[in-house]
Amino acid sequence: MIQKLKDYDYTLIITPIVLTAFGLVMIYSASMVTAVVEGLESTHYLGRQALWFGVGMVGFIFTSVFPYKYYQKLMKIIILFIILLLTGLFIFGTEVNNAKSWYIFGPASFQPSEFAKLALIMYLASVYSKKQSYLDDFTKGVLPPLIMTGIILGLIVLQPDFGTAAIIFLIACSVIFSSGIRMKHLTLLIAIGVMLIILAFPYLITEERLSRFTGAYQPFETPDSDGYQLIQSYLAIGVGGLTGEGLGQSVQKLGYLTQAHTDFIMAVIAEELGFIGVIIVIGLFAVIVLRGIFIARKCTDSFGALLAIGIASMVGMQAFINLGAISGILPITGVPLPFISYGGSSLLVMLISMGILNNIAMHVHKNEHENMTL
């Protein structure tokens, strides 16, 4: 038992918990005024996120001790369940921010596309680990899993939720690339993807979606409409400077910066804790991503290695897209900052993913200890 406890990766235990605890502090700071304006207790959003933190920690502990290899046996059930959940949104889902992405049951709600990220990582890791012997055959080894990926992406695009779809696409690319696919097949996939985007472009791009690009790259031309949110984010970041205005001292959260406790929480962090606070948060994300890649390299089991790569990619890419949106590098897509932004579904999936990654690390460390004793 003592040896088993030693095998866990405490970096991957401490770092997510620190990020989530910090997120609770920042959610309270960013949301207390919003909550009061909405006629709620100032601690409303903090309390709900803390509840999800508790649920997430149960998931984290369970997945830390549950052997990751069993997910391969459950793969058909997991992927079928996710497809049913995504399909059911078009009948039973609730539209939020012009996207039918949520199931809402009274005070409870969850977003299936968040769980689809992890399910697809598991699916691709499982399938490509089994197809290692014939990855050279594009039709037999590479193409079949892409059909399932396309179905999940299609269901999410139709909601429409382009931010989540972009993350899932990038995650899929990272897992496929890491599986050992031949470069000519990868080039072919990229060419097919570009062609499909070009063909679908006239049907997917609306005036509202184009306005997101205008707001991101020409915000000062429409300061009262499309560019308003990004300009407020710029003000928060600029005022924060190197050390920030102090915890709880943000002005932009007082009704100027909308979604301050969700997608734009990093702007509040920048205003209150400055460039130093932002760098520390980014550094903690880098620790998780690099640790995930390190575990993947050490893992002798191809399923575990690809699963670790997928989880590390999910955290890194979601953080990058969120930070890109608040800084004007990317259009605003509604992607939350992992562990920190308000949102139960995202936090739950992130903590469960960290548990799985920790279980992979535990098996890697255990194998290393066994090899050393031989």
N, C-alpha and C positions, 0 to 999 in steps of 0.2 A: 504493500500500500504506500509506504514511504517513497519507494523507488518510482511508483506511478505518479505521485505528486511532483517529484523532481523532474519528470519527463515533460510536464506541461510548459508551455512557453509563456512565462510571466510578463514578457513585453507585450504580448497579444492579449493579456488579461488586463493589465494596468492601463495601457494606452487608450483602448476604447472606453473604459470606465471613466477615465479622466476627461476625455472629450465629451462624453455624455453628461457628466456632472457639471462641467463648464457650460455645456449647452443649456442645462436647466437654469443656471444663474443668468445667462444671457437672454433666455426666453422670458424670464421674469422681468428683467430690465427693459427688454424691447416691447413687451406686451402689456405691461400693467396699465398704461394710459389707455391703450386701445380697449382693453377689457372694461375699464370704468366707463368709457364713452359708450360702449355697447350695453351698458347696464348690468355688467357682471362684476363679480368680485375681482379685485386686482390680481389675485393669485389663481384665477380661473385656468389660464393656459398652462401655468406652471404645474398646477395640480393634475391636469389631464396628461401632461407629458411625463410627470413623475409616475403616474399610474402605468403608462406604457413602458417606462423604464423598468418598473417592477416585473411586468409581464415579459419584457425582453430579457431580463436577467434570468428568469426561469428557463426561457428558450436557450439562452447562452450556456447555462449550466448543463441542460439536457444534451445539447448538441456537442458540448465539450467531451462528454463521457460516452455518447452514442457512437459506435464504430462507423466511420465514414463510408467504409466499403459496402455497408448494407444499403446505402442509397441506390446503388446499382440494381439491386434486387427489387427496389420499390419504384424504379424509374418510370415504368409504364403508368402506374397509378398516379404518380406525382404530375407527370406531364399532361395526362388526360384530365386530371382535376383542374389544373391551371387553364387549360383550353376551355373547359366548361364554365369556369368562373369568368373568363374574358368574354365568352360568347353571351353569357347571361346578363352582362352589363347592358346590352342593347335592348333587353326586355325589362329587367328589374333595376338597372342602375339609375343613379341620380346625376343630373348634369350639374357640374361645378366649374365655374370659369370657362364656359362654352365647351366643355369636354365631358362626355358621359363615362367617367372613370371611377366612380365611387359606388359602393354599396353603403347605404345609410339606414340603420335600424335604430330609430329613436336617437339617444345620445351617442350611440356607438357607430363608427364608420371605419371602413378600410378600403384600400386601393389595391386591387388584384395585380396590377401591372408591376408593383413593387416586388411582389412574390414571384412574378414571372421572370424577373431578372435572375434570381437565384435558381429557379427551376430550370431555366434554359442553360445556365452554367453547368448544373448537374447533368443535364441531358447531353450536351455536347461533350463534356468530359467523359461521360460513360460510353457514348457511341464511338468517339474517336480513339479512346483507349482500347476498345475491342477491335478496331479496324486498323491497328498499327501495321499488321502484316500485309495489308493491301491498300495502303494510302497512295501508292503509285497509280492505282486505277481510279481515275476521276469519277467514272459512272458508278462504280461499286463502292469505293471507299470515301469519296469526298461529297458527292452530290446528295445522297439520301438525307443526311441530317440537315442539309440546307433547306429542304422542303418544309420540315417542321419549324425551323427558324423563321422561314418566310410566312408561315401561317400565324405564328405568334406576333411577328412584327406587323403583319397586315391587320390583325385584330386590334392592336394598339394604335396604329395609324388611323384607323377608322373611327376611333373614339371622338375626336382626334387628340393624340398626345405625342407630339413630335419630339419633345425633350426626352421622354422615357424611351421612345423608339430609337432615338439616336444613341442613347447609352447602351441599349441592348444590342444594337448593330455593332458598336465598337467593342463591346465585350465579346460578342461572337467572333469578331475578327481576331481578337487577341488569343482566344482559345484555339481557333482553327490554325492560326499561324504557329502557335506553340506546339501543335500536335505533330508537326513534322511534315506538313503538306509540301509538295514540290513547288518550286518557285513559278514554274510555268502554269500550274493549276491556280496558284494564288493570283497571278496576273490575269488569268482568264476570269476568275471570280470578280476581281476589281472591275474589269471591263464590262462584265454583265451587270454589275451593280450600278455603274455609271450610266449605262444605257437605260436601265429601268428607271433611274431617277430622272433622266432627260425625258423619257416617254411619259412619266407620271407628273412631271412638273406643271403642265398647264391645268391639270385636274386638282392638284393638291394646293397650289398657291392661290390664296384669296387675298383680297385687299387688306383684310385684318392681319394675315400672316406677313404680308409684305411690309406692313406698318412696323412690325417688330424689327425688321432690318433697318428701316428708316430711324426708328428710335435708338437702335444700337450704334449706328455709324454716322447719323446726322442728327443727334439729339437736340442741338441748339437751333435747328430750323423749325422744330415743333416743340418748343419748351413747355407748352400748356397741354399737350396731348401725348403723342407717341414718345417724345423724348423726356417727359416729365420725371418718370421714375429713375432713369439713369442719371439725370442731372442732380436729383436729390441724393443719389448714391455718391456721385462725385463730390458733392458738398460735404457729406459725412466723412468720406475718406480724406478730403483735403483739410478739414477742420481738425481731424484727429492727429495729424502730423506724426511725429516720432513716438510720443509717449501717450497721446490721447488726452481727452478732457476729464477722464476719471470715470470709474464704474458708476453707472446710473445717470451720468450727466449728459447723455445724448440729447440734442435738440431735434434732430431729424425724425426721431421716433414719435414726436409729439404731434402726429397727424400729417407731417410733411412726407415722410417716406412710408408709403403703403407696403404691406407685407413685410414689415420690419422684423417680425419674429419668425418668418418662414423663409422665403427665398432670399431675402436681402439682409439676413441677420449678420452676415460678415461686414456689411457696411456699418452697422451699429457697433460691432466689435472694433472696427477701424476707428470710429469716432471716439469711442470711450477708452480704448486701450492702445490705440495708435498702431504704427507700423510694427512695433515690437510685438504687440499682442497678435497681430495677423501672422507674422513670421513664426511665432511659437505654434499657432494652430496648424499652419501649413507644414511645419516640421513634424508635428505629431501624425498628420496624414502620411507624410513621407515615410515615417517609421513603420506604419502598418503596411504600406505598399511594398517597401523594400524587404520587410520581414516576410511578407507573403511570397515574394519572388525567391528569396533565399530558401524558404521551406520547399518551394516547388523544385528548385535545383537539387536539393538534398533528397527529395522523395524518390525512392526507387520504383514505386508503383505509378504507372502512367495515369491512372484515374485520379489518384491523389494529387499528382503534380499539376494536371490540367485544372482540377478543381481549385487548387490554391492560386494558380495563375488567374483564373476567372474571378475569384473573390477579390484578389488584390487589384485587378483591373477595374472591377465595379466600384470600389472605394475611390481609386485614383481618378477615374474618368468622371464620376459624378461630382467629385470635389472640383475638378478642373472646369467642368461645364458651368457649375454654379459660380465659381470665382470669375470665369470668363464673362458671365452675364452681368455681374455687379460692377465690373471694370470696363465694360463696353467692348471687350474683345469678341464676344459672341452675342447673338440675339438673346433676349430674355425668353426662356423656355419653361419656367416654373419648376426647375429641378432643385430639390432641397439640398442643403449642405449636410453631408453624412454626419450622423450622431448629434449634430448641433441644432439644425433647424427644427421648428415645431412640426410635428407630424408623426403619428403613432405607427403607421404602416412602414414608413421608411426606417424608423428607429428599430422596430421589431426585426425587420429583415437584416439590418446591419448587425445587430447583436447576435442573431442566429448564425449569420455568416461568420462572425468572429469565433463563435463556438466551434463551428465546423473546421475553420482554419486551425484552431487550437488543437482539435482532435488529430488533424493531419500531422501537426508539429509533434504531438505526443508520440505518435507512431514512428515518426522519423527519429526522434531522440531515443526511443526504446530500441529500435533497430541498431542505432549507432552503439548503444551500450552493450547490446548482445554481441555485436561484431568485435568489440574491444575485448570481451571476455573469452572469445574463441582462440 
